[in-house]
Amino acid sequence: MVRELRIEVAEEHYEQLVLQARERNEDPTVYAGRVLAQELDRTRFLEGSALFLSTPGVREEFASRFGPQPGATASAA
């Protein structure tokens, strides 16, 4: 199911969005929708991860299986 969502952005942000869409040969509206959806998915993932790791014992179990330090390709969120 698709729902319509309207947002307002500052003129300079809109111009930047249009430029990025043109670089990718995409319609600005389609590009904006995709970027917004990706950011929402990322936010949900990070919130879910934080909730998972806050469960008692999970952080320690995870560290015992995979190590306490992030891997070389990990990036800070």
Buried (B, 14 or more C-beta within 10 A) or exposed (E): EEEEEEEEEEEEEEEEBBEBBEEEEEEBEEBBEEEEEEEEEEEEEEEEEEEEEEEEEEEEEEEEEEEEEEEEEEEEE
